[in-house]
């Protein structure tokens, strides 16, 4: 990642790298196999994991390039974890796990959950109202995938 790249470009490069080089480990979800699936180690070292591994990897890598990012624990069809990202003083929500198509082939990735507002994420059935942690109100729209990157 070029140090001079804008934050939004760095974020997208990290998002793409994780999505294109990882897969959701269904066996871990149902069988509790391998604790690495629930930490950044799972995605970053093994190339697979569950939502916590995706979220923590994304957070760790964004923080490493100087972008503020936090994890959110809540519900999206069950217990789930995703992220809030700050770009140019505005907050966005990202759910990298939901953008990795389960069963998709190599190179498959979506961007439906990339840099959304809190309102839009709630419309997509994500709920964090009972979170034990402070969740930023995400109102940014400039860097949503379909506003900034989509041709």
Number of C-alpha atoms within 10 A of each C-alpha: 10 8 9 8 10 11 18 20 16 20 22 18 13 18 23 20 13 23 25 16 15 22 23 24 19 15 13 17 14 8 8 11 13 11 12 19 25 22 18 25 18 23 29 21 10 14 20 24 28 24 26 23 26 34 28 24 22 29 22 17 19 21 14 10 15 11 19 16 23 22 21 24 22 18 17 17 9 9 11 19 23 27 22 25 27 19 19 12 8 16 22 26 29 27 27 26 25 19 18 22 15 14 11 11 10 11 14 15 19 15 20 16 21 24 34 26 22 23 13 15 20 13 10 12 11 22 20 19 12 9 12 10 12 10 16 16 14 20 16 20 16 16 21 21 18 15 11 13 11 8 6
